[in-house]
Amino acid sequence: MIDPTGKVPGRGAYVCDNRQCWLDSLAGKRFERALNVELTESDRATIEAYAASHTAAQESPETETEE
């Protein structure tokens, strides 16, 4: 379960709000170590999808207005 609020009870792992942090955490098995679990392919797919959708807005350039 991904909890962006950090308020769900139980063990968790903090990952910064950057897509590359999420992908690096998956590749380096940091989630498994932090949570003491083995991720299934379904878990990995869920995390990859969340990282892609959650961080996509941050990667797109904002429109700047000139005064």
N, C-alpha and C positions, 0 to 999 in steps of 0.2 A: 504494500500500500504506500502510495506517495502522499505525504502530508506536508503541503507547502506552508501550513501555519505552524507546524512543530508542536501542536497541542494534543495530538492523539497520544493516549497513554501507551507505554511500552518502549521497547528498545528502538533507537533510531540512529540515523547517520546524517550529518549535515553535509550538504554539497552546495557550493556557491552557485549563483544565478548565471552561470556561463555554460553554454552548450558543451564546450570543450572539456570543462571540469567533469560533467556528467559522463561523457564518452571516455575520458581518461580513467574515471572511477570504475567503469565497466571493464575496460581493457586490462587494468591493473588488478582486478579482483578486489578492489578496496571495499565494495559493498559486502562481499562474502566475509572478509576479515572483520569489518566493523560490526556486522550483524550476526556473525558466527553462524552463517547459513550457506547453503549452496544454491545459487540462483538457477532456476529452470530456464529453458529457452523462452517460455512464455513471460517469465519475470524480466528477462533481458529485453524482449520485444516491447514490453510495457514501459520500461525505463527509457529505451531509445525513442519511443514515440513521444513520451512526455518531454524529454529533453528537446526534441525537434520542435514540438508545438509550443512549449513554454518559453523557449529562448528565441524563437524565430522573430518575435516582435522586437527584441532587443538588438538583433543583428541588422534589422533594416534601418537605413538612415532616416533621421527625422527631418522634416521639412523646416528649414530655417527661414525666418523673415528678416528682411533688412529694413532698417529705419532710415 
